[in-house]
Amino acid sequence: MAIMDSILKFMVDPKKNWFAAQHMKTLSKRLRKYGLRYDDLYDPYYDLDIKEALARLPREVVDARIQRLKRAHDLSMKHEYLSSDMQAMQTPFRYYLQDMLALVKRERAEREALGALPLYQRTIP
């Protein structure tokens, strides 16, 4: 199991794997074109942990996320990109959701290990 973990870490670490570095570089270029951050790509309707993590973030952070998504959607509909000087200012891998998401996942795992009921369950509307 430890061998598989180390192989997986090697495969996704851009500092150790050339292919991972190229993927990160390409992804960074595409995110900069629309002014997005990597964490903006997480869908709160897909995973309830993401929805809970977003609910725990400060309102300013969530509002900034919504504005980036609206701007990206608008640019995409117009078939345009941000200007070059705006693209240079973007920080696509400045994470804001990762820490809170890890905390929510740890709390959920702890609740399951203790046999407690989940805080939230997926329901059909």
Disulfide bonds with the S-S distance in Angstrom:
none
